[in-house]
């Protein structure tokens, strides 16, 4: 998949708490629970069924049959729950439009998902599948629960939707009119918060998204700064963009022909064209 993105998937810390202390019923759309069964080897490949519900006392709302690529069959349940969460949040948008991680509680049955989010897992090769948790939904609370009491007595009566992971880009990205598909690294979120003063990573994601959809122009940087970029991002094509009336610069790495990664953000001295925050580079 997008192995080249691994250096940009940085660790984050989530708090853990009992599901019983989470939320009031009025906020039930901000509490999503998923539970993956063991994978089944069918004639079409390995499929894991993931049930989901909303709210603290909610009943099962449906299920996803996740078709797992052969290379990841040993991690089918982990990938299944991640795929179901991303689909519910980003495609179904069951927690609202333009949702970020603030106030969001995600209950999973596999502890590896929380470890991936914290970068404490030995399964670092799965990092791209949890990318949405470390960027757009950075501030979401991850809770590990293995309660099966809410699962349907007759799974055959539950509406099921199929998702084939082979046909899905696991990286969280935004569509921009000028730059095309752009994903934002956790490092860029951190640097943007320092420069723009946003309160958290989720707010930074939303603010950056608005800026990147605005009026931008590609800029020529100094020879010395270009040398820094080459050392920092070897074997990758980097480019810098900014708003014509702003000194904030956005540095991108071209990971694929159709995907840019925002790797860092800095304010430049309008007189010298040099970063005010050289540590960001």
Secondary structure, DSSP 8 states (H G I E B T S, - for coil): --GGGGGG----------GGGS--GGGGGGEEEEEE---EEETTEEEEEEEEEESSS--EEEEEEEEE-GGGGGGHHHHHHHHHHHIIIIIS-TT-TT--STT-EEEES-HHHHHHHHT--S-GGGGGGGHHHHTTTTT-EEEE----TTS-S-GGGS-EEEEEGGG---S--EEETTTEEEEE-HHHHHHHHHHH--SSHHHHHHHHHHHHTS--EE----HHHHHHHHHHTTTSEEEEEE-TT--EEEEEEEEETTEEEEEEEEEB-TTT--BS-GGG-
